[in-house]
Amino acid sequence: MGDVPEPCPQAPLAVLSKVELRVSCKHLLDRDTLNKSDPCVLLLMQSQGQWMEVDRSEVIKSNLNPVFAKIFTVDYYFEEVQKLRFEVYDSHGQAGVGTHDDDFLGGTECTVGQIVAQKRVTKPLFLKYGKFAGKSTITIISEEISGNNGYVELAFRAKKLDDKDLFSKSDPFLEIYRIDDDRSEQLVYRTEVGPRRHRAPGHPGGSPAPLSPPVLQVVKNNLSPIWEPFKVSLNSLCSCEEKRKLRCVVWDYDSRGKHDFIGEFFTTFEEMQKAMGENKVQWDCMNPKYKIKKRNYKNSGVVVLLDLKIHRVYSFLDYIMGGCQIHFTVAIDFTASNGDPRNSCSLHYINPYQPNEYLKALVAVGEICQDYDSDKKFSALGFGARIPPKYEVSHDFAINFNPDNDECEGESSSRGAGSMAGIHPSPLAHPTGIQGVVESYQSCLPKIQLYGPTNVAPIISKVARVAADEERTKEASQYFILLILTDGVVTDMADTREAIVRASYLPMSIIIVGVGNADFTDMQILDGDDGVLRSPKGEPVLRDIVQFVPFREFKNASPTALAKCVLAEVPKQVVEYYSYKAFPPRCPRPPTPDPSLGSPQ
């Protein structure tokens, strides 16, 4: 038995969010004779093929249309298929939940991806053997838990501060402290005082650049200083709680570290927000000792908030829950180096009992992406083959041979993708999506002549043109993922580099999977992990949008390992693009029924 490979060395830690799920039911079956059912919901998650209980709701007495107060919290990974099962029981005390068939009111299955992509999912409940539980339905509503959803830019100045120096004026600086629940104080920011220091340019979209280590600089000899504007995260400033108290302290700088206290004031982020727009907010800077000792003491100066700008930092789930669709396109290498598909040694050989590497890679990645595309239709292209009717070489043909619509349709809804080429059926299989691509792939092979060379720039440019049309809408409505499956190093490397640089300015990501045992060393240049990819003229990519992996590293791993590796960076790439373009998430669209969610599991 072969060794299981180590986790993908190129993939970062999974982009993890936490998602809250709220559950309600309607028209539940009535299992009680004298009263109505007392429903309780159990949440189960599939792990290594086994259903494990994650949590359960409270019991609601005598109610066939319960709205549960319990909020289920699950970890969310874009690059995994996370299967959930909701089971509803009529409870007879905690010990009895789920122990008798008579208590079972129905269950349903879905994935975390399906729920977050639609935000609100309503599904029928099923009894055993796929029988409908009457008119019973369950509704699941998802919401991302956001711990840090933006940052704020603040600009302070002071007027007529007390003079603490004998032979010159004070050298003032400002500190802001957050007062935590235990009444301890956490330093949030210390102003830059004096010569303005350089900051690195901001990340795409205006998100804050990493700040250099705190350095105390002073505005020399000035009782009415204007401090340089600064940025701080809302999480750091106030733990994202607008009413949390803040303590602001003004000091006179001393080079020996014995700074003289000028005064302080207390505020909240809620109060600070009055400074947005043309408004300004000011506070008396108070010295408590002077207030007690001096009869006519008014203040030790005034601190003014000149401007406040709130910058929201959106997450991947913000865009998905706002209705952004992930459009998936697969491009398949049909060059002669793959071998004659009729020969069992060919990489394109169709074994009825075991899918070839092309199909394994296609299904592993496509199964994730289909949850984020409402019509479940995938574009499928081929390159490097002679195609009918004239059998001329093409590097960007639709494998369904329909030049006007390259999206693949399944032949029938009763056949899942699993019924073909050794792919096991899945209860979540769709009549379109993966199945349609697999059927088109199998139908295409006998009709074409494998040829060459391995040119992928035409297909990258073709998808990029569609992505460019989407960009012109100036909305975060559709993002494109191009999966290229190839058995060798591309021969049009210069054109490919140029195409990738152009595509890095568009809403798209590219995943390249090397199939077979070729030497793919030269392909690593396309993946920006070892340095910035540049066009032949030296222009760098705007974003790192390419992920390359050889399939052989995953031959003996679970089918999900490849998807985890190549898709782990996609959420970050989506956010980087829309941040760079300053496109906010769209308003959440009304829920649209997913035909796949209405069938028995």
Buried (B, 14 or more C-beta within 10 A) or exposed (E): EEEEBEEBEBBEEBBEBBBEBBBBBBBBBBBEEEEBBBBBBBBBBBEEEEBEEBBBBEBBEEBBEBEBEBBBEBEBBBBBBBBBBBBBBBBBEEEBBBEEEEBBBBBBBBBBBBBBBBBBBBBBBBBEEEEEBBEBBBBBBBBBEBEEBBBBBBBBBBBEBBBBBEEEBBBBBBBBBBBEEEEEBEEBBBBBBBEEEEBEEBBBBBBBEEEEEEEBBBBBEBBBBBBBBBBBBBBBBBBBBEEBBBBBBBBBBEEEEEBBBBBBBEBBBEBBBEBEEEEBBBBEBBBEEBEEEEEEEEBBBBBBBBBBBEBEBBBBBBBBBBBBBBBBBBBBBBBBBBBEBEEEEBBBBBEEEEBBBBBBBBBBBBBBBBBBBBBBBBBBBBBBBBBEEEEEBBBBBBBBBEEEEBBBBBEEBEBBBBBBBBBEEBEBBBBBBBBBBBBBBBBBBEEBEBBBBBBBBBBBBBBBEBBBEBBEEEBBBBBBBBBBBBBBBBBBBEBBBBBBBBBBBBBBBBBBBBBBEBEBEEBBBBBBBEEEBBBEEEBEBBBBBBBBBBBBBBEEBEBBBBBBBBBBBBBBBBBBBBBBBEBBBBEEBEEEEBEBBEBEB
